[in-house]
């Protein structure tokens, strides 16, 4: 009996040790909370993820045939049929109102490397309740995107989008690849029920996202040109014939072309519209305004957007010379800053500007070098600020998730402690078994 116990202990310890080894060819998922597990944030998005959505004007609401987008609802889903991995999936949906929205995450990466973003999706569109099947002809238009420069803006022109799929009543995977241009990329999930020309107003317009991953991908293959075909030998030259000698043709000298007089000198045409000039200063005293002796910050990304689209983006140079967006039509604009991970904002992330014709508006954002290394969850990025909202403290930017290296270190230390404890336990049990055998022999 003692020998059987000893064999069982050795087998158990062997399985424990082997269970802490990761296959050498396993790819590392760079996402935080890739299976959208709880806890969820107050607005219904999974921890470490942010929200984004597209808004139509109110006069377009309820016009189902032309398609419109009304802000949906985000929530945690625990119904096992609608969860592919873990215990929760990310649900987004509306009742009767069509919408276009998703979630996003900023991911630290290596500039110049290629990455693949994948996620599993389930869609349901019907006037009947789940688990009935979706109505025929419904279009969820699901896709995923990667912003190689990591701006965190879903409507950035740099975002590389996949083709759309329509995963009605089944789990389907969608993927996209892109090469990072900096130390961070932004990955987006997207669904769009507001299709122009299609009446899709239904009681249930829902999508679920689960089991996402960002992994390093092999670079795309280069096009190697095929070898050039072997050229046949050139034909023999034609036989020489008597070529008549050309006669002397008198050279015609060009005449002087008179220079026109009284030619008006072109003048610079003034750029129509207004101008917004933006800069970032080093707010060393963290008082929210630039004080005497404080310099300027480089590497801060500025964006300027209307209520419907992004109209400009630039990065601060760290000098006193601001970056100016010229020729802007009069209207309301949202001016935002996105700071790199080494900096911490000391002013609001964005502000509203009412720009008039011919007006020049200056905006300065403050930030300082971080003294700690927090890992805040990303905040919501709306497609456009609510009408009339001029609160400069509204944060429409995004925060990069914390690195997972600390978590990996803790797991490694825990595994080592478990291994040492198991070896000590094995020694004690072997001692007790041998002692029992000796006592029985006496």
C-alpha angles and dihedrals in degrees: 000000000000091000091053091051091050092051091049092052093049091049092050093050091048091054091048092053094045091047091064095059120093119212111258093232096050113121119229116240105222095197124102114228092001093175094053094241125175146302096077125198124250094265094054101260122126118259114276091021130098131208133238133177142171121239129206121202115270093248088064095054116115092017093123097170093058094041125238139189123233123178109270131207126260121208145152115266120208101168103122093223089058096045119081101177132019120349103301140043131194111257124197122177153133136208113236095336119099117228147180117211147115145165132272143193134197111229126197109231143157116272113245094023123116121236137189123215118198135172137173116236137192123190134192127184119172146116087232122079124258132295088044115101122262121270115264118267096021115149121204095174096206120186141150131225143195125208103206092202095049099233094151091226116126092202095051109131089228094065112117109215129199124227115274126261130192107217097182113174094347141073112256132172125230126188143181134186131209140161116247116239094192143010094291138044129192120222122200136193116204141186127177122194093163098090115168113240094017122098102223103154103134136157090250123037104164140157130184125201124198145154099028126176142183113200136165111267131203114260115260114268116262119237107251109199114232116251114274113256116255109265117231116238113277117259117259115271117261119263115272114255131188105275114201115241111247117243122240109272113201112245114245110219117216116249121233112262109221115239110238113245129220092029108170114240110237114245128207113266110229114242109249122229130032136307133230116196118195134187139164123228132197102250096199094166092044093225093133096246134077111263129195111287095021114125133203135278126233128204096041113135117223123199130184121194141171122222089276110029149015110259103177145008133182142155124240118247099208093246132110090254108101125218110247127204105204136191095033116163114241113271145085120315135183112222114196141179128214113194125202119248094265092062134069123208117242095180132046116294092234144009137195121244125195101205122200129199110282092004123136114208123190124208126185124190123199129217139155138203111275117253092193136029108242122174107212119181116253115267129226121283110201121199090238136356117260114268113272095011107137098161107137090201093066106116111217094159129091136243122221113239119247121265117264094221092099092053091049091052092053091050091051092050091047092051092050091050090050091051093051091048091050092052092050091048091050091052092051093049093048089051091051093048093050091046091052092050091050092051092050091051090054 
